[in-house]
Amino acid sequence: MTGTKAQIGDRPTVAIIGGGLSGAAVAWHLARLTPAPRIVVIEPRAELGQGLAYGTPDPAHKLNVPAQRMTLDTSDPLHFQRWLSSSEGPFLPAGSATLAGDIFAPRQVFGRYVAHHLRPFLDAGRIEHLRAHAQVARREGEQYRITLATGEDLRADRLVLAVSHPEPSVPRGLRALTAETGLIRDPYAPDALAGIAPDENVLIVGTGLTGADIVASLQERGHRGRIHLLSRHGRFSQPHGPAQDETGADFTVAPERTALGLLRRVRRALATDAEGGLTWHAVFDRLRTQAPAIWAALPQGERRRLLRHLRGLWDIHRFRIAPQTHDTLLRAIAARRVEPIAGAITDATVAPEGIALDLHLRGGGERRLTVDRVVLATGPAHAAAFEVTPVLASLEAGGTIRRDPLGLGILTTTEGNAIDATGAAQETLLIAGPLARGAVGELMGVPEITARAEGIARKLARSLPDAEAPLVAPDRATA
């Protein structure tokens, strides 16, 4: 239960460091599969499932996919949608449903859904929520010793790393502002935007989903000042497409071995689909589902080339924007309250009139911009995870885990086993969530995170001794 003391039990212990969606999903699936282990989730937040994406209390921050595509259980695609319609589901704010009937709920609602389905297991003691930060983890023989910020130790037979996303890194041109209050590094931190006055001019660095969320939040708060949206290419997250047939493209047949070859093949598929009346969405949906096979076929150098040249293009088509948020953004741009800018910051200084920024524009030329606040919306800095997460640094120092060479997180097998300093896969140390995506290419969306959590839970259950039937009835746990 929440706040339980770290003790050594008689049953084998599975420790999960991180209780956002990834860690919570692993715990939920493992508890449903077998009652054998003691499951301890180490997470400082008050509720499990409330990570970066789903812990935001701002109702303007909406899920970017409709409810019928969100679920904790891949075998039950409508799991979340049914819960929304049940007596346990919350009232949704006005504007959550589109004219087509799709529901784009506030993201916090999905976090509440995850917490609701964990509650029976927490109440029964099948899952323990240890509210603390894990500071150090070491391999000691066949076990792991995890030292908490409280000074307590927990020993575990299996360890799952589901640590949270690192906050965005500060771009080189803004490093002079690192200590300034005018720079907001984590826009999802509690009350991060509360100090922005209605008439202040704001620069948002990043034009993806996070940037659109910030615009929606400021508009909801009645912000009247000018908002500048800056990215190197000036691209925005794309909206969802119409209901349509699937593409005939199959990227797993004779998969491409180069990034350029893949790009050309995608372009041919888009042209073929367009002739048949399909939008680009069909091809990108297929790319998403076939991403592991596509990624596996690419040599390491081609993976790096793909990330360098095509990642931005992929992200804006892959991470689509909720219709309501998209409409808010377009209206603000049309009303000239929001100005998109394509370029890069070359210098930043604090002046009496505000923060003075020198920009190099994408089309050529320079521009001086003065604002009151700068908000980073560039996404988590996964490459810096080891520097900002002490428990990862300790495991690396002990040779138990290694960095992914592409800067995507932790080096793992395709099934999620950590790879140690000698290159050996660790059977008792598994990585859940986005920090494992270097092995599979795509591990950021709910379907992929849920499927990975299920796979890790099955691996853990197979490696643990059998026991009697589950203590929590399945209908309570899966309603």
C-alpha positions, 0 to 999 in steps of 0.5 A: 500500500502507499507509503509501505516500508521497504522490507524483505518478504518471503516471496520473490520481490519484483521492484519497479522503479517508476510508476507512470504509465509504463511502470503501472502497466507492468505492475497491473499485468503482472498482478493479473498473471500471477500472485507469486511475487511481491510487486513493489512500485517505487514512485514518489507521486501520490498516485500510480499512472500519473507520469509526465503525460497523464499527470497534468491537471490542465483540462486543456491538455487533451489526449491526442488520440480518441478514447477507442484507441486508448487501453491498458489491455491490448486484447480489449481495445475499448477498455478505456472507452467503456470505463469512461461510460461507466459509473466510475468514469468522470464527467468530461468537460464540454468540448471533449467530443467531436462532431463525429462522436470521437472523445478526446478526453483530458489527459489526466482522465487517462491517468485516473483510469489507470489508477482506478484499475490498480486500486483493487490490487493496491487495496489487497496488498498485491501491489505496493506503492512505495512513495520515494525516489530510488537513488542507487541500485546495485547488483548483489549476487542474484539480487538487486539492492535499491537504496531510496532517498529516505536511506532505506534499502529494498532487495529485489529478485527482479528489477524493472526500470520504468523511469520517467522522461527527463525534462527538456534540455536547454538549447545552446542558444538559450544556455545563458538563461539557464538560471533565469526565472524567465526560462520555463524548462518544464511546462508540465510542472505544477503551476509552470505557466501560472506566473505568466501575466496575461499581457506578457509576450511569450516564446515557445520553443518547439511546435509539436504537441507540447507547444500546442498544449501550451498555446491551448493552456494560455488561451484558456487562461485568457492570455492576451500577449503575443505568442511566438512559436519557434522551431527549426523547420516551422512544422506543426503536428498534423491532425487526424485523418478521415475514416478510410481503407487501409493502405496496401503498402507493406514495408516488411517485405524486403525491408529497406536497408537504408534511410534513403531507400525507406524514404523513397519507398514511403513516397511511392506508397503515398503516391499510390495511395493518393491515386486511390483516394487515401490520405497520407494517414494510412501509410503512416499508420502502417509505418507505425505498426511495422516500425519494429521490423523496419527498424530491425532491418536498418544498420546502426549507421542508417538508424542514426541517419534516419534520426538525424534527417527524418525524425522531425518529419516522422514526429509531426505525422506520427504524433497527431494533434487532438482536433480541439487543440488543433482548432485552438491553434489555427484560430490563434494563428489566424487572429495573429495572437500566435506567430509561427517562426522557422529558425534557430536561436543564436544568442539570448541575453537579459535586457531591461525590456525583457529577454532579447533573442537573436534568431537565424531564420530558416529562409535566411536573414536574422531577427531580434525578438524581445519577450518576457518568457521563454518556454521549452517545448522540445520534448524529453531529453532522453539522451541526458537520462543517465546524467539526470537520473541517479539510479541509472548512473549507479547501474551504469557505474556498476556495469549493469546497464549501458547507454543506447548508442543512438542517445535514445535511452538504455541499451536493451534486447528487442524483448526489453532485457538490459544489456550490461557492460560486457554485452550480456543480456540481463534476464532479471533486469528489464526496461519498460517504456520509451527508454527502451525504444532504441531496440525497436524504433517506436515505443512512445504511444500508448499501444506500444507502451501497453504491449511492451508492458504486457510482454515484460509482465509475461517474461517476469511471470514465466521466470517466477515460481507458480502459486495459487490463484490470484487474490483479486477477482478478474472482474474487479481488476478489469472492469 
